[in-house]
Amino acid sequence: MPFSPNDPWLLAFLKRVSVRSGMFLGDENVKTLATFIHGYRQARIDLGMPEVGATESSLLDEFEKWLAAKLDDARDVAWPTLVATQDPGERNVRTFFLLFEEFLRERGDSLSRSAEVPWPP
């Protein structure tokens, strides 16, 4: 199916990674997930595409603010660091997905809704 460069991809990607994170990332560390997302976004830019779709442009930024408030953490740190603060283990990507799903539910969304979106775009 043809896609538009503006189509959403982030939630569909995260849904797939949540099921088999070790396969996609090589490990189950939240910082590896963040690096993968950053690299994928940069690759899209390098190919002349928007790094994320218009509906997803601020999703991780909003998650970061939500998580800082939830954890009552006033530091100015990125979401992977906040997750690692909550769970310093090597398999803390699972904690990320639990927290991210909670964030999405509060917004009336969920990763399971994104299962129908084709990935990779």
PyMOL commands that set and color helices and strands:
alter all, ss='L'
color gray80, all
select helices_A, chain A and resi 10-19+21-25+30-46+54-56+59-70+79-86+93-106+111-116
alter helices_A, ss='H'
color red, helices_A
deselect
rebuild
show_as cartoon
